[in-house]
Amino acid sequence: MPSASDQTLENQNEEELNSLHSKIKSLRSVTIDILDDANRQNDQTNSFTSFASSLFSTSRHHNRTMASTSTLRQYRTIAYIVGAIVVLWLILKIWRSGPSATPTHGGLEPEY
């Protein structure tokens, strides 16, 4: 039959074991979170690298296309781009002015 001191030591060991078990679970959870974060960062880096290479490829293709076409076509393309930017700027300017830009007949109210 175990003595009272043996039982006390056994209970203390059990409490310490439970404490260590919960600490190990917390450490494992943190480690998994770090791994997930590292994987997300790698995915973002890979997608950025893929985007950069795609952009570089498109730029190279555009340069080759412009080099092989006539000067008139290049000027026309530039004019289309500038025109589109101006039209978008005008639309934005009109949109921002809104309905408050309507005339108010000089600020006078009509007489009845």
FENNORZI-V286067 format. One record per residue. N is the residue number from 0. PHI is phi in whole degrees, 0 to 359 (none if undefined). PSI is psi in whole degrees, 0 to 359 (999 if undefined). D_LAST is the distance of its C-alpha to the last C-alpha in Angstrom with 1 decimal. Layout:
n,phi,psi,d_last
N,PHI,PSI,D_LAST
N,PHI,PSI,D_LAST
//
This chain:
n,phi,psi,d_last
0,none,127,111.6
1,289,145,109.1
2,280,173,109.0
3,293,323,105.9
4,291,323,105.7
5,297,319,105.9
6,294,320,103.1
7,296,315,101.0
8,297,321,101.6
9,296,319,100.8
10,294,319,97.4
11,296,318,96.6
12,298,319,97.5
13,296,318,95.3
14,296,317,92.3
15,295,321,92.9
16,295,318,93.1
17,295,321,89.8
18,297,314,88.2
19,297,322,89.6
20,297,318,88.4
21,292,324,84.8
22,294,321,84.9
23,295,320,86.2
24,297,318,83.3
25,296,316,80.8
26,298,319,82.5
27,296,319,82.6
28,298,316,78.9
29,296,318,78.1
30,298,319,80.4
31,293,320,78.7
32,298,319,75.2
33,296,318,76.5
34,297,316,77.9
35,298,318,74.7
36,296,317,72.7
37,297,320,75.3
38,295,320,75.0
39,297,318,71.2
40,295,322,71.5
41,295,320,74.1
42,297,319,71.8
43,294,320,68.9
44,295,318,71.4
45,295,319,72.6
46,291,324,69.1
47,294,318,68.2
48,296,319,71.5
49,296,317,70.8
50,297,317,67.3
51,297,317,68.7
52,292,323,71.4
53,295,317,69.0
54,296,318,66.7
55,297,318,69.7
56,296,317,70.9
57,296,319,67.5
58,297,317,67.4
59,297,317,70.9
60,298,317,70.1
61,297,317,67.0
62,298,318,69.2
63,295,320,71.8
64,295,315,69.2
65,293,326,67.6
66,290,331,71.1
67,270,350,72.1
68,261,171,69.1
69,285,164,68.2
70,295,322,66.3
71,299,318,63.5
72,294,323,63.0
73,296,315,62.9
74,296,322,60.2
75,296,317,58.2
76,297,317,58.4
77,297,319,57.3
78,297,319,54.4
79,298,317,53.3
80,294,313,53.5
81,297,318,51.6
82,298,318,48.9
83,296,321,48.6
84,294,318,48.2
85,295,317,45.5
86,297,316,43.6
87,297,322,43.9
88,295,317,42.7
89,295,317,39.6
90,298,317,38.8
91,296,320,39.3
92,294,316,37.1
93,293,319,34.2
94,296,321,34.8
95,288,331,34.7
96,291,325,31.4
97,65,192,29.7
98,285,352,26.1
99,286,354,25.0
100,270,8,25.5
101,285,145,22.4
102,291,150,20.1
103,244,24,16.9
104,59,46,15.4
105,74,12,17.0
106,81,3,16.0
107,265,143,12.5
108,270,146,9.5
109,293,146,6.6
110,269,143,3.8
111,250,999,0.0
//
